[in-house]
């Protein structure tokens, strides 16, 4: 929600992004409250995998906040151009996990995690979560009574956890883990999981079957069957990546030993 402009901050001579709530929405209390909540949520976070807020203000019919400018594009745009390698999928997934980890530590649930809201550099060395417009700052929401059923059920449909669409008030940080699972599935396969979906390794033969259980655990319908925390997802991603690297090293060593044996017998492989 809101329009984002690229601008220059003259005092520091740097590029920034300015998010503005359109004037026609200034009389809509719900939209204004969500816009204010996004600024408040991002201000609580100081993490390299979350877009940083610099300032917030209101001038007559202009409500806005200023954020760091992230050169690059969205993960969605990258995936529309090409399929990511397995190494790139792990890199992006771990960046998303770290950003969510920081948010969840502050009791902030994003509630609209999807590839459009993940900003990345072209080489994927920079990964930042953006657009906390319908996030829930749990403590603030409880104190102010600002959390409404209609707001909690907002979100991008294909990435929304089942409980966020049905048992909306009970949706917690595990809804973000489900959305992470959908995003991870899409990075691996080029499609979102709908209905009775195939395993990532069945769609993309470059994906080892070892990856499937991690994705499926994120996508469990019952939140109790998912990972309890995003830190657990990150830990499993790290262990899985290390295991796959070790398997590749062993495979390469096996090939090298075979070549050495062939050369000792004066056999040249062509």
WORA-V212850 format. One record per residue. RES is the residue in one letter. PHI is phi as a letter, one per 20 degrees, with the letter a starting at -180 (999 if undefined). OMEGA is omega as a letter, one per 20 degrees, with the letter a starting at -180 (* if undefined). D_CENTER is the distance of its C-alpha to the mean C-alpha in Angstrom with 2 decimals. Layout:
BEGIN
res & phi & omega & d_center
RES & PHI & OMEGA & D_CENTER
RES & PHI & OMEGA & D_CENTER
END
This chain:
BEGIN
res & phi & omega & d_center
X & 999 & a & 17.80
X & o & r & 19.93
X & d & a & 20.86
X & d & a & 19.50
X & c & r & 22.14
X & e & a & 22.43
X & b & r & 25.26
X & d & r & 27.26
X & e & a & 27.93
X & g & a & 31.66
X & f & a & 32.24
X & d & r & 29.95
X & l & a & 30.03
X & c & r & 26.28
X & f & r & 23.80
X & c & r & 21.68
X & d & r & 19.73
X & d & r & 21.44
X & d & a & 20.01
X & c & r & 23.03
X & e & a & 23.72
X & g & a & 26.22
X & g & a & 29.73
X & f & a & 30.31
X & e & a & 27.76
X & f & r & 29.36
X & e & r & 31.63
X & e & a & 28.89
X & g & a & 28.42
X & f & a & 25.33
X & f & r & 23.50
X & f & a & 24.80
X & f & r & 23.75
X & f & r & 20.11
X & f & r & 20.20
X & f & a & 21.81
X & f & r & 19.38
X & f & r & 16.38
X & f & a & 18.47
X & f & a & 19.49
X & f & a & 16.09
X & f & r & 14.88
X & f & r & 18.38
X & f & a & 18.00
X & d & r & 15.29
X & c & a & 16.38
X & b & a & 13.88
X & f & r & 13.29
X & d & r & 9.47
X & c & r & 9.92
X & f & a & 12.10
X & e & r & 15.54
X & e & a & 18.09
X & d & a & 21.65
X & a & r & 23.85
X & b & a & 24.38
X & a & r & 27.64
X & c & r & 29.64
X & c & a & 32.63
X & l & a & 34.71
X & e & a & 32.67
X & c & r & 29.69
X & d & a & 26.76
X & b & r & 24.09
X & c & a & 21.92
X & d & a & 21.43
X & c & r & 18.27
X & f & r & 17.93
X & e & r & 17.94
X & d & r & 15.31
X & f & a & 17.26
X & p & a & 15.71
X & b & r & 13.79
X & e & r & 10.62
X & g & r & 8.87
X & g & a & 10.72
X & f & r & 13.87
X & f & a & 13.72
X & f & r & 13.44
X & f & a & 16.29
X & e & a & 18.40
X & a & r & 18.13
X & e & r & 16.86
X & f & r & 14.94
X & f & a & 17.02
X & f & r & 16.30
X & f & r & 16.24
X & f & r & 13.62
X & f & r & 11.38
X & f & a & 11.92
X & f & a & 11.40
X & f & a & 7.96
X & f & a & 6.95
X & f & r & 8.94
X & f & r & 7.63
X & f & r & 4.14
X & g & a & 6.90
X & f & r & 9.19
X & f & r & 7.64
X & f & r & 7.40
X & g & r & 10.73
X & f & r & 12.22
X & f & a & 11.52
X & f & r & 12.94
X & f & r & 15.82
X & e & a & 16.77
X & m & r & 16.65
X & d & r & 13.99
X & d & a & 12.04
X & f & r & 9.43
X & m & r & 10.69
X & b & r & 9.16
X & f & r & 5.47
X & a & a & 6.04
X & g & r & 6.58
X & f & a & 8.99
X & d & r & 7.10
X & d & a & 5.49
X & e & a & 8.92
X & c & r & 10.46
X & e & a & 14.13
X & f & a & 16.20
X & e & r & 16.62
X & m & r & 12.96
X & e & r & 14.41
X & d & r & 12.42
X & c & a & 8.63
X & c & r & 7.94
X & f & r & 6.08
X & c & r & 8.76
X & l & r & 10.79
X & e & a & 11.49
X & f & r & 14.48
X & d & r & 14.70
X & f & r & 13.37
X & d & r & 16.03
X & e & a & 17.68
X & g & a & 19.59
X & f & a & 22.58
X & f & a & 23.16
X & f & r & 22.86
X & f & a & 25.38
X & f & a & 27.70
X & e & a & 27.77
X & m & a & 27.50
X & e & a & 24.99
X & e & a & 22.73
X & d & r & 23.92
X & g & a & 23.53
X & f & a & 22.95
X & f & a & 20.10
X & f & a & 18.25
X & e & r & 18.53
X & f & r & 16.88
X & q & r & 13.62
X & e & a & 12.90
X & g & a & 15.30
X & f & a & 14.06
X & d & a & 10.70
X & e & r & 12.70
X & f & a & 14.01
X & g & a & 17.80
X & f & r & 18.83
X & f & r & 16.98
X & e & a & 19.21
X & d & a & 22.28
X & e & a & 22.69
X & f & a & 20.67
X & f & a & 22.12
X & e & a & 21.33
X & f & a & 17.57
X & c & a & 16.00
X & g & r & 13.01
X & f & r & 13.26
X & f & r & 12.18
X & f & r & 8.57
X & f & r & 9.32
X & f & r & 10.67
X & f & r & 7.84
X & f & r & 5.88
X & f & r & 9.36
X & f & r & 9.76
X & f & r & 7.03
X & f & r & 8.66
X & g & a & 11.95
X & f & r & 11.66
X & f & a & 11.01
X & f & a & 14.02
X & d & a & 16.22
X & n & r & 15.63
X & b & r & 15.79
X & e & a & 14.29
X & f & a & 16.15
X & c & r & 18.89
X & m & r & 22.00
X & e & a & 23.38
X & e & r & 21.03
X & f & r & 21.89
X & f & r & 20.39
X & g & a & 18.18
X & f & r & 21.17
X & f & a & 23.51
X & e & a & 21.82
X & d & a & 21.07
X & f & r & 23.91
X & e & r & 22.14
X & e & r & 19.82
X & f & r & 21.82
X & f & r & 22.45
X & f & a & 21.39
X & f & a & 17.71
X & g & a & 18.45
X & g & r & 19.02
X & f & a & 15.69
X & f & a & 13.88
X & f & r & 16.64
X & f & r & 16.46
X & f & a & 12.90
X & e & r & 14.38
X & g & r & 17.57
X & f & r & 19.02
X & e & a & 20.45
X & g & a & 18.07
X & f & a & 20.77
X & e & r & 20.31
X & e & r & 16.62
X & g & a & 15.65
X & f & a & 16.95
X & c & r & 14.40
X & f & r & 11.09
X & f & r & 13.61
X & f & r & 15.30
X & f & a & 12.43
X & f & r & 12.21
X & f & r & 16.00
X & f & r & 16.32
X & f & r & 14.13
X & f & a & 16.44
X & f & a & 19.51
X & f & r & 18.80
X & f & r & 18.29
X & f & a & 21.48
X & f & r & 23.34
X & f & r & 22.61
X & f & r & 23.70
X & f & r & 26.78
X & f & r & 27.60
X & f & r & 27.49
X & f & r & 29.73
X & f & r & 32.15
X & f & r & 32.28
X & f & r & 33.05
X & f & r & 35.67
X & f & r & 37.23
X & f & a & 37.51
X & f & r & 39.04
X & f & r & 41.54
X & f & r & 42.52
X & f & r & 43.13
X & f & r & 45.13
X & f & r & 47.28
X & f & a & 47.88
X & f & r & 48.90
X & f & r & 51.26
X & e & r & 52.99
X & l & r & 53.04
X & d & r & 50.66
X & d & r & 48.40
X & e & r & 45.31
X & c & * & 44.91
END
